[in-house]
Amino acid sequence: METELKFEVDPATADRLLEELALATEGEELILKSIYYDTAKSELRGQGIALRVRDDGKRRIQTVKQSTHSAIARGEWEAEVKGLTPDLAATGDSPLVKALSVKDGSALKPAFEVTVERARRDITVGDGVVEVALDRGAVSADGYGSPICELELELKSGAPALLFELARTLSASGPLELSFLTKAERGYALMDGAALSPARAKRPVLARKATAGQAFQAIGASALAQITANARVLRTARRPEAIHQLRVGARRLRTAIGLFGPMLADERRGAIKAELKWITGELEDARNIDVFIAETFRPAAAGRPQTPGLAALGAGLLRAQTEAYDRAEAALRSPRFGALTLETAAWIETGAWTASLDPALAEAREQPAAKLAAKVLGKHLHKILKDGRDLEALSPENRHHVRIRAKKLRYAGDFFASLYGGAAAKRHKVMAALLGDFQDGLGLLNDITVGAGLIARLVGAAPDPSGAKRKPDPAQAFAAGQICASRETEAPAAMTGSLAAYKKLAKAKPYW
């Protein structure tokens, strides 16, 4: 088993770490050339397995790695081999052969290569030892390349908490951007032409006999990986989908913390939830403006290009969008966000909740994940059906709360989906689709409300929460009214769609 933390670092920070940690003078420097293998159908990738053969200048090592429920631990099987092609006889008890449809390995082909200059040394931390490795190089596939500059902290002895202790110390040397992106994932992304694409949620895979504690760690790791992957994109490019997916990741993690309830009770839970709420808020303006421009302003403006004040309104929206992205980028580059991701990972993996001796908390932590899933899924569905009975009569704020609860139930269903198979899996798919339809209609109604408030502030017709004073512009206010009126025509159909989905949802058979 390999236990490590990985961080992306900028070149200046890499140079400082190289010197401050004496990686070259007291450690060793190596050129590592690795070839990663898979089948034409990416059978290994699909099962969370990576296979490489690495040449370090002295010997050739074949390594099989497999993801686990943990964010920092992976299964690892190594063997020295003679050539640069895989040797299935040397894979031992790894899952490699079982994962292949052709068991003799003849279907395995080179997929991509990784070449890095590594400087490394072992450092004593407390009562343990951590290998610190600084990798600088590139991954290449199909004639394309992507740079690598990252710091790896691998636990050689001692408790996993030592990795986080060392990371906190090293963060004083410069920004350390927590990353769960493996070199194998970098290579596959390059092959897909998606090296810097927004990252959608990956459904966690839970063992049928997983405990509630193990389930939370897998779910938390999935959400945190989504957060850090999209932060990586946004530090390089301003992409609306990355803003959206980062916020989804933060909401998924906050939802998971709420779902698992008292089991996670310790001194850090409240602070973690507060910081996740903070980063969601820092990205909120960018997301709301993105949605308004794409779904309200552009479609409506295309049909009335001569509307007085329209051009000025569009220019104002673009300025507001730039300001919102400036704020989002500043937050994602801040030490506060770096601490958020590091401390959240530390809490998920080694927080006090993981080892509490309180009998009730220990029992909750060790209960079957399937038992907890049935309880929380049933509870949330009951509340949605209760609160949604008079959907048309609800205020926009209360409709929004019902929508959020539906979203949480969808997230929860996705979290636990791997526990259900056969007919139950089919019922889950049906309910997820109904929740999506229910949520989409309410989402459009919420977008109308939020958009109207946003544009009113922009044209000076309503006070800005930031305190910024804007001089009212009658021409822009007129254009804004025309734009919003066009969007409001979609409200009746949105409500009809949500009501229809609610009726079907009330009759749907639970899958848990």
Secondary structure, DSSP 8 states (H G I E B T S, - for coil): -EEEEEEE--HHHHHHHHHHTTTTTTSEEEEEEEEEEE-TT-HHHHTTEEEEEEE-SS-EEEEEEEE-SSSSEEEEEEEEESSSS--GGG-TT-SHHHH-SSTTSTT-EEEEEEEEEEEEEEEEETTEEEEEEEEEEEEEETTEEEEEEEEEEEEEES-THHHHHHHHHHGGGS--EE----HHHHHHHHHHT-TT-----------TT-BHHHHHHHHHHHHHHHHHHHHHHHTT---HHHHHHHHHHHHHHHHHHHHHGGGG-STTHHHHHHHHHHHHHHTHHHHHHHHHIIIIIHHHHHT-TT-TTHHHHHHHHHHHHHHHHHHHHHHHTSHHHHHHHHHHHHHHHH-GGGG---HHHHHHHHSBHHHHHHHHHHHHHHHHHHHTTTGGGS-HHHHHHHHHHHHHHHHHHHHHGGG--HHHHHHHHHHHHHHHHHHHHHHHHHHHHHHHHHHHHHTTSS--TT-------HHHHHHHHHHHHHHHTTHHHHHHHHHHHHHHHHH-----
